Amino acid sequence: MLLKTTLALGVAAAMGLTASIASAEVDPNLPSYERVSGISGNLSSVGSDTLNNLMTLWAEEFAKFYPNVNIQIQGAGTSTAPPALTEGTSNFGPMSRPMRDSEQRAFEDRHGYPPTLVPVAIDMVAVYVNKDNPIESLSLPQVDAIFSATRACGLGEDITTWGQVGLTGAWENRDITLYSRNAVSGTYGFFKEVALCGGDFKSTINEQPGSSAVVRGVEQTLNGIGYSGIGYRTAGVRVVPLAKQHGGQAFEATGDNAATGDYPLARFLYIAANQHPNDGWNPMEREFFRMVLAKEGQEVVHKDGYVTLSAEAAARFRTEANLD
């Protein structure tokens, strides 16, 4: 069963993020996870760099319940998850975007049924600048004009200097240095689709192999700007408040603003897995998902700086993925 939700596009407005789906804190109505017997063995995870730290923390939490379970985690990028799952070289495929049609077809051609994609948390893709950059806010059309060669979001002006977005004095003539994820990243695809309105990146972007590398680049470059998951924020960068429309109200990347849909770059994070339609879940995989969607798992989400699922949403996702 392929889990389809109203949030699948990853665009906050289209996704309809509401307080019934997301929670800025850990929902006290989430059930506590209860240990079951007979769970031991090895699991593997291949996929999203954005989810790498979350998967590691979830694995540590899972080990508290099941010390005889070992989970190996690789986080090279979302695009590595579907083929690993299809080939059977991983149990879990963390993804920062939904599967593409071609990825689903490849899995179905191999296994005869679709993969299961479970939403596990909500992320905010942040636009980062150096901590000393005084920019107060940007609109998505401005972000598009900074990063994109095509400016599909409608702003006619190509933005190459900080003075073009309102900075004065010593900043006025500073050239903007761009940092980006590479094409294997789900964050790259999400940003291209939402922030660039499906347009093309400029050839001058500095592509980075990981989310933390983007943030480090901005830390080390006074004129830098880049995008990455909110969980990678450091003291050396600032997160820029964003407005959906040019001239509209800008909102900070907070859990509350993700929950209401006001922050325009919110998205689901997923874990894909192979659930047989007749035989059901591998017991270890089932219990891992049940823990992730329980209070303990969502406390990890909150601790790692992401937005937690509400009890209502977690219950719905458990039911849709046959985890109850």
N, C-alpha and C positions, 0 to 999 in steps of 0.2 A: 504494500500500500504506500503510495506517495502522498505524504501529508501536504495538503494545499490549504493555505490560510489567506485571509484578506490582507495580510501584511507581506505577501510574497514579493512584491515589487521592491520593497526596501525604501520607498519614498514616504516620508512621514505623513504628508498630506494624503497621499493615495492609500497609505497603509492604514490610516484611521487609528493611529495610536491613541488610546484613551487610558484613563486610570484603571479601567477594568482589565486591560491587557498588561500594562506596565506598572511598576511601583518604584518610587524613588527610594524607598526603604524596603526592608524585608517584611513581606506581608505576614502578620502574626497568625493568619488563618491557614498558612501553609502547613500541611501535616509533617510531623517528624518522621524521619526514615526509620523503619524497623528492620533489623537484621534478620536474614533467613539462613537456614542451614544448607550445607553442601556446596558452598561457593568457593572455588579455588581454581588456580590455573593462570594462564598467560593471556593478555589482551594487547592489541597494538592499535595505535592511532596515527594516521597519516593525513595531513591536511593543513588547515589555515594557520598562518603565522599569528594572526590576530588572536586566535583561540589558544595559542600554545601555552601561555601561562595559566589560563583557566583550566585547560586539560590537566596540566601538572598539579595544580591545586586540588582539582577534583579527584585525581588519582591518589593524592595523599590522604584526602578525606575518606575515600573508598577503602583505603588500606587500614583505616582505623576500625572499620567494620569487618574487613576481610583481609587479615595480614598475609594470607596465603595466595593472594592475587597480585600478580605483577603486571604493570601496564607500561609498555614502551611507547614513547611519544616522539613523533617527528613533525615539525611545523614549517615546511618549506613554502607553503602557499595553498590557497583553496583549490586551485586547478589540479593539484596532485591527489586530492581526496577521491574523486570519482573513479579514476583508473585503478587506484590501489584497492578500492572497495570492489570494483568489477572483477579484478584479477584474484581477489581473495587474499591479498597480502596484508590487509588490515581489517580490524573489526569495526573501527570507528573512522568516519571521515568528517572531521570538523570543517565547517564551511561558513564564510562570512557573506555568502549570497546563496540564493536557490540554485539548484542544478539547472544547467542548460539542457535544452531538448536533446541535443546530440549526446550529452553525458548520460541522460536517462535512457536513451535508446541503446547505447552501448551496454549499459547494465542489463536492460531487458533482453537484449539479444543473447547475452551470455547466460542469464539465469531464468529467463522465462517469466519474470514478474518484475515490477518496478521496485526501486529502493525506497526505504522509509527515511524521511527527512523530518527531524524533530526540532522545533525551536526551543532553545535552551536559555537564552538571555537576550538582552537588547543592548546594542552598542550605539555610541554616537561617534561618527567620523568627525574628528576635530580638524580645523585649519589652524596650524601652529605658526607663530612667528617668534623671532628671538625675544627673549625677556626684556630687552631694552628698546624694542620697537613700540612706539606710542600709539599705533593704530587702534582706534576705538571699536570699529565694527566694519564689516563688509557685507554686501549683498551677494546672493548667488550669481547674478549676472556679472558683478565685478570679479568674483572668483573665477568664473568662466573666462572672462577677458584676460585674466592674469595667466591662467594655466593652458588655455585652449587656443589653437591656431584658427579655429572655425567660428568661435563666438556664437554658437547656436542658441544660447540663452537670450540673445537679442541686443546686447550692448554693442554699439557700433565701434567703439574705440578699443584699439589694442592697447592693453595696459602693460607697460614695461618698467615704469619707475614708480617709486612710492609717492612722489608728488601728484601723480594722476589719481590717487585715491585719497587725497586731501592732506598729506603730510607736508610740512613746511620746514623752513630753515635748512639745516644740514641734511635732512632727509629728502628734500624736494627732488634732487637730481640723482638720488641713489638708484642704481639699477636693481631690479628684483631678481633674486636667485631662486630657482624653482627646484623643490625636492618632491619626488614621487615614488610610489611603489612601482614594481615592475609588472609586466602583463600577466604573470602567473597568479597574481594576487587578486582575491575577490574584492579587496578594498579598492584596488585600481579600477576594476570593472564597475563597482558601485559608484565611485567618484566620477568616472567618465559618463555614466548613464544619468546620474542625478545632478551633480554640480556642473557638468559640462553639457547638459541637455543632449547627451549622446554624441557630442562632437569629438574632435581629435585633439590630443595633447600637442603642445608645441614641441618641436624637435630639440629645444634647449633645456628640457627638463633633465634633472639628474636622477635617473632611476636607481632605486636602492633595493637590495635583496630582502630586507625585512622592515617591519614597522618601527622597531627601535632605531634602525639606521637612519630612517627619515628624520626622526626627532633629533638624533645626534647631529645630523647635517645642519638643521636649523639652529641648534644650540651653538654650533661652531661658526655660523655665518651671520653676521649682523644684518645683512640684507635679505636673509633667507625666509622662505615661506614653504610650507609643506603640509601634507595631510596624513593622518594616521588615526588609529583607534584611540578613544579617550583614555583607555587603560595604560597608554604609553606616555602620558604627560609627565614631565619632569620639571624641576625648579628652573631649568635653563631656558624654558620656552613659555609663551603665553598662548592661551586658546582664544581665538578671535570670535566674539559674538557674531551671529549670522542672521541676515534677513532673507526671507524667501524672494521678495520682490525688491527691485531697486527703489530706494526711497521709503521702504517699509520698515516696520519695527524690527530691530535685531534682538535675538535671544541668545543667552549664554548656553553652553553645552552642559546642562544640569539634568539630573534625573527627573525633576519635576517638569522641565520643558520637553524632555523626551516623552514623558508619560502623557502630556497634553497634546503632543504633536507640533508644538510651537517651534522646537528646534528642527531645522529642515533636513539634517543629515543623520537621522536615526534609522536603524535597521535591525532586523532580527539576526542573531547568530544561531547557527544550526549544527547539529551532528547528524550525518547520514549513516545508515547502517543497513545490513542485509537481514530483513525479517522475512522468513519463509511464510507464504500465505496459509499453508496448511500446518506446518510443524511449529510455527510461532518463533519466539525468541530463543536464542542461546541464553541459558539462565544467567550467566555472568553479565552479558550485555543488558539484559532486561533489568537486573538489579542496579547496574550503573546508571541507566537512564532514570530509574525510579528515585535513586538518591539525588541525582542532579535536579530533578523536578520537585524535590522535597525541601523542607526548611533548611537542612544542612547544605544542600547543593546551592540554594539561592543565597545563603549567607556567604558562600565563597564568591558568588557573582558580585555581591555588594562589596565585599572586602577587596576585590580586585578592581573596583572602580567602574563596573558596568551597571546597567539598570536591570533590576530583578523583575521576574514575572509575578503577576498577581496570583493569588491562590486560585481564582476563577480560571485564569488562562492556563496555569499549570495543570489543573484538573482536566481541562478540555484537551490539552495536548497529550496527557496520559491516556485518555479515553481514545482519541483518534489514532494513537500509535499502539493500541492494544496492550498497554502497560499495566492496567488495573487487574 
